[in-house]
Amino acid sequence: MTENRIQQALSRLFQKHRIVFWYDDKQELRDAFETLAIEGVEKLEIQNNEFGIKHKLLRECPKQSFLVYKEDKQPEPLQNWLLDVELANITFRTDQVAIWLSELELPNEFTEIVEQHTAFFDTAKAKVQAEKRKKILKKLLSNEDTLSKIRLKMLAVCVGAIQLADARIDVILEALLAELVKPKQPLFGLIQRCHLEDFLWQQVERFYGYSNEHPTVKDFAIELFKSCYSMGVNSSLNGDGINLSSDALVFFKRWKDSRTHQEVFEVLSDNYAELLSVEEDLNKRNLKEVIELDYFRLIDKKVIYELVKTVEQRTLSEGEVTLWCRGRRQGHWFAEFKYLYEAVDIASQFFALLDTIQLDMATASEAVQGYVSHWYRLDQLYRQYVYCLKVSSQNTLLNSLSEKIENLYTNRYLLPLNNAWQSHVDGMSNWRVPNVVPQTQFFANWVKPYLDKNNKICVIISDAFRYEAGEEMVGRIRQEDRYQAKLEHALSSLPSYTQLGMASLLPKSQVVLSFAENKTGTVNAGALSTQGTDNRDKVLKSILGERSCAVQAKQFMEMTIPESRELIKANDVMYIYHNRIDHTGDKMQSEGEAFEATEKTFDDLMKLIKKLANANVNSFLITADHGFIYQNKPLDDSDFLANDVKGEVLYNDRRFVLGKGLSCGQSLKSFSAEELGLSGDVHAAIPKGIQRLRLRGSGSRFVHGGASLQEVIIPVISINKKRQSDIAFVEVDILRGGTNVITSGQLSVTLYQTEPVTDKIRPRRLKAGIYTEGGTLISDKHDLILDLTSENPRERELKLRFVLTQEADAANNQEVLLKLEEPEDGSSQYRKYKELRYTVRRSFTSDFDF
């Protein structure tokens, strides 16, 4: 030991002690003692002068610091005249163990720590790492440390869990479990070299009940998955029993739900599922036994498989299916299976609604009212289901369910609805429906009132954005803070195709719209063509003046903020044209992606609204030129009509024909230009119901142009941005039940969502756990999203089960708190939402399994 290290070690001791004894038992450090000089410390040497030294230490200089040196070994206690002074102070030793203790500022009673684990403190091959470990350990030490606590901190240092001053066995195990997915396990190797593995397994047995003659991290991990799964299904997996404690379940859930360890958990879960024959066990389980578990990916597959069967066979109510699907949102694998759960939930809602639908329509007005009030929802659910089916790519799993939905949608809804509606269309002398605003009156009815009040207005026209999509869009807009939206409807012009629909939405002067007398299918407003954005811009300016314009949505979205604000400043009316759905569906190669395009349109429109709001626009209108029919299943030959239209055909599509002097059979209905509210000699013939005309090189599943309700009822959404927040969060109550006493290792409670989630009442995120008065968590934690939308109060109850840890034993006969906490916006912190008090009163027999 060098003189410099002796000087440093003694200096550290004098920071805490007034008197330090030094026995040079090998009689080789006198020179070091002679040359030693520590400020404020007086040196004394024992040379048969113990009484004089004692008098000086205690009476003459009771505040002076002394280094008492003896060039000999320490006397036996009975022969040591200074023993009482030594015991009250400290003895300096110069062997390697003593040096390490001194560096760590630990007293001699911790000698066994450094004697038994020397590799932790020094190793010939890795001195730098050993020095680093000592420095880290020293920072973690405290005056309250015991031998076990120090060893636990040494384990924490070995695995790199040094951010926690209070080392925990769960954090250490998480680091060791993470090594299992790697080719080598250097952290556990270090624990073995430091002879800390026995202590590690003692702690694992103490906390989690794991015991094995030859314990390994892998074996513990396998046992963890096996026992926790067995606890979840209330029976042992493979008949091996449940070998771990409930604390292991709490640890397992916390580890599983940790973002840091997510990838490790998933790899190990998949690896051990086959090893533990989980699939074989799941085949024996019913849905209710596993609905709350998420320990293996296979569990979600089992749950979805069973849900698909129950929905198809109609053995569960719509409310039950929704509750179970929403409950799975908290599961570990939900993101992977999200669209399958949504498909099942939507399918259940589709069947339930179809059971109640009555397609009664005494008049055309009643038909439209029935569609915008109720029937559109089937189109919406069908779209949502098909979208989830396509995104999930699980056609085999959902094949039978999809076939059933396809057949019911077509034969029980789409065909009978539009056949009944067609009877009213056939009786029309003019294309109009009483009490329904025609598309040609869009400007006068919805745009002009803003201009009359000197307010700016932006009109967003999304091609083929049909009514059911508009209804969903309103809900999404209302969920945004400070945005209000109202849905109305209009009757599109006929034929329901882009050129006529776009022209009909423009402001009207004395000029009446007319079909161009050529094969283009374009529409003119007097002498002006309405084809394309540039021409519509000219029509707007010719009627409203220069403070109006038409732009493409893509063009506007590419503008900078100053550019967009200048454009808004220069115009009182702006028509913005968006085209994703029609652009996708009208192509034979991509018509099957029409519903994916609808989903993307929701995002497009929301971004467009927010950019307009950022450019100082407060009022918006969203509408469409027309709707569409879409059937995901390929059509049969019976769905097509023979094209028996006679006369001068100028333009034909899958759902209409334009021409002069047209005549047609009973399967089509013809309208003159006058009957359509147009001028000129060009008129139209339209297939009845939902049948199509064959058109070479064109798709057939996505069509528009005809008179079906899905094609001709268009949404008109009025949007206004408020100055103040109008969002609230749903309230949640804790239903205690019949007692406020916890008598076992588990506690079941029910959370009640006091109201349904709506557009302006948002879901509430909560974290739930049971804590002592001092804030110690004594149970597992639940991360929750309360987002139930049911009007039925019973379907807004969420049952939770808390598993208590060993730390709950220390709270026996004391009050504890069931806390609900919610996240603080913009931070990772939580604040108190609600809490409920319980008393822990567990009998000594409650821990026995039999």
N, C-alpha and C positions, 0 to 999 in steps of 0.2 A: 504494500500500500504506500503510495507516494505521500510526501509531506504536504503537497498541495491538496490532495484528497482528504487527508486528515484535518487540515485547516478548514476545508469546506464542510466536512461532516460535523466537526465540533461547533462551527459557527451556527449551523442549523439547529443543533441541540440547545445552544445558549439562547436561541430566540424564544424557546419555550421553558427552559429550566434555569434556575439560578446556580445550581451546583451540579457539576459533572464529574464523576469518578472515572479514572482511567487506570486499568491494571495491565501493565506490560509483562505478561506472564512469560514470554519468550526472551525478555530482556534484550530487545534489539531496537527499541525505538526511543532511547534516551536522547539521542541527538535531535530527533524530531521534537521531543518535549522541550529541550533546552532552547531551540531556535523559535519555537512557536510563540506568536504574539497576536492576541485577540483583544481588540480595544474593549476596555471596560472589564476585562477578566483578569483576576489575580491567580497566579500559579502557586500551588502548594505541593510539597512532596511528603508522603508518609514514610517516616523513618523512626519508628517507635515513639512517635509524638502524637498519637491519636487523640489524647485528651486535650492537648493544646490546640490541635486543629479543630476539634469539635467546639471548644470554647470560642475560637475565633469565628467559625462559621455561624454559630447560633447566637452568641452574646456580643462579641466585639463588633462584628460587621454583618448584621442581619439582612442587609439589603445588597451587599456586595456580591458579585458573581465570582465563583471560584472554579478552577480546574484542579482537582485533587489527583495526583499521579503517584503510583507505586510501581517500582521496578521489580515486580514479582507477581505471582498469581494471586487471585482474590482469595482471602481467608475463608475458612469454613464459617458458617453463620455464628456458631457458639464462640468462635475466637475473634469475631469481627466486632471491634469496639465502635465502629462507625456504621453498623448495619442499619440502624433506624434512620440515619441521615440518607444512606444510599436508597433505602426503600421509598423515602419521601421525594427523592429526586431521580437521577438516571445514571446508568453506567455506560460508558463508551467502550465498545469492543472494536477490535481491529481485524477480525477474521472476515472472510468474504460475506458470510451471512449477515454479520453485524453491519457491514458497510451497506448492504442492500437495504437492511431495515432502517439504517440511518438516512439513506437517500430518500426512502419513502416516508420517513418520519414516523415510523411505527415502533411501538415499545417491544420489549423482549418477548412478551407473551405471544407474539405473532411469528416467532422464530420458525415454527413448523411450516408456515406458508412458504418461506423461501427455501427451507431445507427439502421439502417434498416436491417442489416445482421449480428446481434450479434452471431448467431449460427455458422457462418463461423469462428469467432475468438475465441469463448469459448463455451464449452458445458460441463455440469457436468458429462455426461456419457462417453465422449471421449475427455478428455483434451489433451492427447498426440497427437491425430490426429489433433486437433485444433491448437496446437502449431506448428506442422509440416506444416500445411497449411499456417500459418502466415509467417513462415520462407521462404517457397517457393514463396509466393506472394511478399515478400519484395525483393527477387532476381529479380523478373520480372518487378518491378516498375521502372519508369523513370521520369525525370523532366517534360516531355511533356504530362504526363498522365492527362486525363480528368476523370470525374466521370464515363462516359460510358466505357472508356478504362480500368479503374480499375475493373469495374464490369465484363467486358469481360475477364480480366485476372483471376478474381475470378472464373468465370465459367470454364476457362481452368484448373485451379487448381483442381476444383471439379471433373472434368472428367479425370484428370491425364495427360492432354496435356501440360506438364510443360517444354518440351524441346524447346518450341518456346517462345522467349522473346516477340515477337509480337503476342499475342493470336489472333486466327482467328475463326470466327463463323463456318467456314466449318470444321475445325479440331474438334471443340466441338461437332458438329452434327454427325460427323463420329463416335466419341466415343459413343454417345447416341444411334445411329443406331445399333452399335455392340451389345448393351445390349438387343435389341429386340429378339435376337435368344437365350437368356438365360432365365431361369425360373424366375429370379428376376432382378430388375433394380435399384441397389443401388446407382449408380451415379446420376440418375435423382432424386432419393429420397433425396440425399444430397442437390441437387440444391433447391428442395422444402423446406427442413428444413432451408436452408439459405435464403429463400425468394428471390431467384434469378430467379424463373421461369417466372415471369411477364417480367422481363428485357430480358430473353432468347427469349420469343415469340415476343417481340417488335423487337429484332434484326433479327429474322427469317423473320418477315413480311417486315422489311426494306430492307433486302438483297434479299429475294427470293419471296416476294409477298404472303406468306402463312398467311391466316387469318381465324380464327375459334373462335366461341364463347367459346368453350371448347377445346383448343388445347392440343394435346398429341403427343408424339414422333411417336407413331404408325400411328396416323392419318396423320402426316406430311409425313411419309415414303410412305404411300399408295398414298397420293396426288402427291408425287414426281414421283413415277412410272407412275401414270395415266397421269399427265400433260406432262411429257417428252415423253411418247409414243404418246400422242395426237399431240405434236409439230412435232414429226417425221413423222406422217402420214397426217399432215395438216388438221386434223379434230378431234373433241372431242370424247373421248372414252365414250360410254354409254350416249352421249348427255349431259354430265355434264359441258362442257366447259373446257377451259384451265385456271387454277387458279393460276399458278405460273409464275414467270418471266423467261426471257431467262438466267438470272444468275443461276437460279435453274438447268437449263439444263447443264450449264457449270460445276456446282458443281456435278451433277449426273454423268456426264461422267468421271470426275476425280475420284470420289469415286468408280465407276464401274471398272475402269481400274487400280485401286491401288492393288498391290499384297497383301498389308497388310489387306485389307478389302474384298478380293476376296470371301472368304467363306461366309461372312455375306451377301454380295450382292446376291450370288447365292441362299442362303436359303430364303431370303426375296423375291427375284424375283419369285421363285417357289411358295411361299406362296400366293403372291398377284396376280399371273397370274390367278388363279382360282377365287379369290375374284372379280377381275376386268373383268371377262369373256373375257379374251384376246383371247382365242381360237375362241370364237364366232365371235369376231371382225375380226380376221385374215381370217376367212372363206369368208369374204366379200371383202378382199383386193387382188389386183393382185401383181405379183412378184415385179414390179418396185416400188410399194409404200413402200415396207418393206425391199428392198435389202440392204439399208444402215443402218438398225437398228439391235441392238443386246441386247435389254433390257431384253428380256425373252428368255428362252430356246426354247419356242414354236415358236419364230420367225425363228430360224434356222431350226426347223422341217418343218415349212411352206415353207421356201426358198428351202430346199432340195427336198421336195415333188413336188414343182412346177418345179424345175430344172429337176428332173427325168422325169416328163411328157413332158416338152418341148424338152428334148434331144431325148426321145423315139419317139416323134411325128415330130421331126426335124423342129421345128418352130423357133429355134434360130441358128445362125451361130456358127461355131466352135470358132471363135474369141470372140464372145459375151459370150459364155459359159465360156471360159477360163478366160476372164476378170472379170466376175462376181464371179466365184469360187475363183480366186486369191484375189479379193477384200474382200471376206469374211474371209481371213486369219487374218485380223486385228480385227475381231470380238471376243467378250469375250468367246464365247462357241466353237471357232473353234477347239481347241484341242480335244474336245469330239466328234466332227463330222468330223474330218479331213479326215478320209478314205471314208466317204460318198461323201464329196466334190470332193475328188480325183477320186472316181469311176465315178461320173457324168462327170467330165472334161475329163477323159480318154475315156469314152464311146463316147463322142462327137467327140473326135479326131479319134477314131476308125471308126465311121460312115463316117466322112469326108474323111479319107484316102481310105476307101474301095470304095467310090464313084469314086475315080480317078485311082484306080489300073487297069492296063492292063496286063494280064498274058501272054504276047506274048514272045515266046522263039523259035526262028528258029533253034538254035543249043544248045547243052549242055552247051557250054561256055556262051552263052547269058543267059541261065537259071540261072547259078551260078551268073553271073554279076547282073542280075535283082534281085536276092535274096539278095545279100550283099549290093546292092545300095538302094533298096526300099522295097521289099516285106517283109523282116525280121521284119519291123516295126509293121506289123499287129500281128505277133507272140508276139512281145514285149508289145504292147498295150493290147493284150488279157491276157497275164500273169499279167500285172500290174492291170488290171481290176479285174481279179479273186482274186488276192491277197487282194485288197481293199475290195472286197465283203466278203471274209472270215474273215478278221480282224474286219470289222465293224459288222459282225453277223446280218446284216439287210436283210435277205433273202426275207422276205415278201415285204418290201418296194421296193426292187430291182428285184423282181421276174420276172416281165414282161420284164424289160430292159435286165435282164440276159438271159432270153430265146431268146430274139431277137439277142443278141450278140453271143450266142452259135450257133444258127442256121446259122447266117451269116458267122461266123468264119469257121464253118465246110463246109457249102454248097456253099458259095460264094468265099471261099479262100482255105482252107486246101485241100479239095477234088479236085477242078479244078486245083490248082497249081501242086499237085503231080501226078495227072493223066496226065497232059501235060508233066511234067518232066519224068514220067515213059516211055513215048514214046521214049525219048532219051536213057534211061537206057536199054530199050528192044533192041535198035539197037547197043549197045556196044558189041564189041568183047573182049574188055578188060576193067576192071574197072579203067577208067581214064577219065579226062576231060581236053581237050587242054587248056593251059594257066592257069591252076589251079595246084598249088603245091600239090602233094600227101603227105599224112601224113608221109609216110615212108621217105620223104626227109626233114622232120622237122629239124633234127639235122644238116644236111649238109647246109640247107638254112638259118637257123636262129641262131643256137648255135655256129657252127664252126667259123663263122666270128669273134666272140668275142675272141675265143681262138687263132686265127691266129694273133690277135693284142695284145696277152698276157694280155687280160682282163679277170677278173673273171665274171662268169655268173651264175645266179640262175634261174632254170626253175621250175615254179609252175604249176602243172597239177591238175586241179580240175575236178573230175569225173562228166560227164554229164553237163558241163558248156557250154551251146550251144551258137551259134553265137550272137543271139539277146541279151543275157545276157552280153556277152563280149563287145558289143557296149555300153551298159549302164555302164559297169565297166570302160571303157575308160573315159567316161564323169566324173565319180566320181573321178577317179585318177587325171584328169586334174584340177579339182577344188582344189586339194591340192597344196599349195604353193611349188614351185620348182620341181614339178613332171611333166614330159612330158610323154605322152603315144600315141602310134600309133597302129591302128587296121588293121590287115591283115587277111587273111583267108586261110584255107587249106581244102583239100578233105580227109575226114577220110577213113581209110581202111574199107573194107566191108567183113563180116557183121560189123555193127557199134556197137560193144559191148566192154566191158571193157578190157578183156584179150588181144584182138587183138589191140585195140587202144593204150593201154599202151605199148605194145611191139613195135608198129610201131614208137613211139616217141623216142625210144632208139637209140643211134648211131649204124650205120651198119658197119660191117666188110665185109668179103667175104661171110658170112653166110646168107642164106635166111630164113625168118620166115616160120614156118609150124605149122599146127594144130596138137595137140597131138592125136595119134591114139587110143583114149580111150573116155570114156564118161564124161570127166571133162570139155571139152571145152577150155582147156588151150592152150597156144601158146609157142612154143620153138624157141629159137635163136640158131640154130645148136643143140648141145647137151645140152645146158643150158635152163632150164625152166625160163620163164619171169613172173611166177605167184608170186605175193606178192613183198613187198618192199625189202626184203632180197635178193631174187633172182635177182631183177633188179639192186641192188647194185653190185652184182657179175658180171653181164653183163657189167655195166659201167666200173668197174675196169679192166675187161678182155680186154676191147677195149681201154680205155683212161688211164689206170694206176691208181695208188693209190691216185692221187690228184683229185679224183672224188668220189661222194657218192650219195646215195639215202636215204631219211629220210621221215617219216610221218610228216605232218604239226603239228599235235597234239604234237608229240614228240619235235619238234623244239620250239613250243610256250611255252612248259614247261621248257625250258632251262633258266638258268640265263644269264645275259648279258655277263659275262666272258666266259661261256660255249659256247654261240652262236658265239662269236667272235673267239674263238679258232677253232671251226668247220669251220667257213668261211676262216680263215687263212690257214687251212690245206688242203683246196680244191679249185680247179680252176673251177670245174663244180659241181653243186649240184642240184639234182632233188628232189623236195618237192611234196609229194602226199597229196592232200586234197580231202576228200570225204564226202560231206553232201547231195548234191542233189540226186545222185544215191542211196546212202544209204537209203534215205527217200523214193524216188519214187519207188524203186524196191520191196518194201514190200507192200503186198495187204492191210495191215492195215493202212499204212501211205502214200499211193501213192497220196491221195488227198491233202497232205501237200507239194507237190513238189515245188510249187511256194513260199510258206513260206520259204522252205529250200533255194531257190534261193536268196531270200532277205537276209537271214542270211549269205549266202556265200559271198555276197558283203562285209559285215562287216568283216567276217573272213579273206578274202583276203587283205583288207586294213590294218588290224592289222598285218598280216604276212609281207606285204611289208614294213611297218614302222619298224617292229622289224628287218628285214633284213637290212634296211637302217641304223638303229642304230648299227648294227654289221659291218658297213663299206662296205656294198654292194651298188653299184650305178647303176647296170644294172640288169634288170629282164626280164623274159619272162613268160607270162601266156598263157596256152592253155588247151585243153581238149582232152580226149580220144574219145569222141563222143558227139552227141547231143541227142535229144529225141522228141517224140510227146506227147503232153498232151491234153486231152479233159476233161473238168470239168464235163460235163454231162455224166451220165452212157450210155454205148454204146448199140446200138440195135443189134439184132442177125445178121442183114445184114452186120455188120461191121466185122464179123468173117468169116474165110474161113474154109472149111472142110479140114482137114489135109490129103491130098491125095498123100503125098510124099512116094515114093516107094524106096526100097533099104536098105542098112545097115545104119540105123540111129544111130549116136553116141551121138548127143547132140541136143536138140531142145529147142527153146525159143518161145516167143510170136511173134517174127518178123524174125526168121531165123531157119534153120535146118542145122546141120552139119552131114556128113556121107560119105559113099563110094558107088559109083554106084547109085547115087540118080537119080530118074526121077520124074517129077511132071507135073501137069496139067497146063492149060493156065493162071491160076490165080497166079502162082508163076513163078519166073525166076531163073534159076540155073546158077551158075558160077563154073567153074573148079578152082582148086587151082592156076593153071598157069594164068588164066584170072584175078584172084584176086591178082596176083603178089606174090604168095606164092609157096612153094615147097610141095611135098608129094602128096598123093592120096585122101586126105580128101577134099571135096568141099562143097559148100553151096547152099541152095535153099532159096529164099527170096520172101515173099508175095509182090505183086505189089501194088502200091499206098500206102494207109495208113491202109490197112486191117491187122487184127491180126489172129494169130493161137491160138486156145484155149489151155490153159495150166492149169492143175489142181493146185489149191492152189496159183494161181498167180493173180495179178491185171491185168487190161486191159486198164486203162485210161492213165497211164504213161508207155510208151514202147520205146524201141530202138533196134537196130540190123538190121533194114531195110535200104532202100536206099532213103528215103524221104530227101528233102533238109534240113529239120529241124534236121535230124539225122546225116547227113554226112558233112554239112558245119560247120567247127569248127573255133573258133577264135584263132588268134595268136596276142597277145598284147606285144609290145615291150615298156619297161618302162625305163626311165632314170631320175635320180635325179640330178638336177642342183645345182650349188653352190650359185646362186643369185636368189632373189625373182622374180617371173614372173607373179604375180597377180596384176590386176588393178580393180578399182571399177567403176561401171557404173556412168555416169554423168547425172545430173538432172537439168533441167531449170524450172524457174517459168514463166508461160505464164500469163501476167497481164490481157490481154483483152483490152477493149477499153478505160479504165479510170484508173487514179491513185487516185481517190477520193472515200472515203467510206461515203455513204450518208444514210445508214440504219443500223439496228442492226445486219446485217449479211454481210459476204463477201465470194463470190465464186471465186475460182482460179483454175487453172489447172496446174499440174506438168507434165512435159514432160521428159520421159526417153529417152535420145538422141540416145541410141543404145540398141540392145537386150542383155540380159544377156547370156553369153556363158561360156564355161569351164574356161577360164582365165579372164573373166570380171565378177566380182562378184556383187551380189545385194548390194544396199546401204541402210543402215538403217538411218532414219531421224526422227527428232522430229520437228513439225511445230507449230507455234503460232504467235500471233500478240502482240507486245510489244511497250511500250512507249520508248522515248529516254532514260528515266531513268531506263529502264529494268523491268518495271511493266507489268506483263501479263494481257492483257485486253480481252482475248478471251479464248475459249476452246483450248485444245492441241490435236494434232493428232500424234500418233506413227505410222510410216510408214515403209514398206519394199518395195523398188523399185526393183522388180525381174522379170519383164516381159520379155518374150523370143520371142515375135512376131517380125517378119521382117516388118510387116505393121506399119508404124509410128503412124497411128490413134489408133492402139491398144496398144500403149505405153503411152497413156495419162491417168492421174489419176485426177479426179475432186474432189476438197475438198470444204467444206463449213465451215466457221468459224462463231461461234456465239459470239458476243461481250458482255462483262459484263458491269455492271453499271460504273465500273472504266473507261470505254471508254469515258463517258461523260466529265470527267476532261480533256481529251485530245482533246476535240472539237476544230477545227480550228488549230490543231497542226499536225506535221508529226509523223507517227508511223511506225514501222518496221515489215514486215512479215519475220520472221526468220526461216531458215532451219538450224538445228543443228544436228551434228552426234556424236555418242558416242566416247569417247577417250578410246583406247584399254587399258585393264587392270585397268579400274577405272569406277566409276559411274558418272563421269563428262562428259559434252558435250562441243564441240567446234563449232565455227561458220562454216557453210558450205556456205550458200548463204543467201542474204537478199534483200528485195525489199521495197522501201519506198512508203507509201500512206499518204494522208492527210484526216483526219477525218473532215467531214463537214456535220454534222447532223442537220436537221431542228427541231424546237421544235415540229413539227407535226409528226415526225417519230416514236414517241413512242405510238401514238394513234392506237388502234386496228381497229377503224372504223371512 
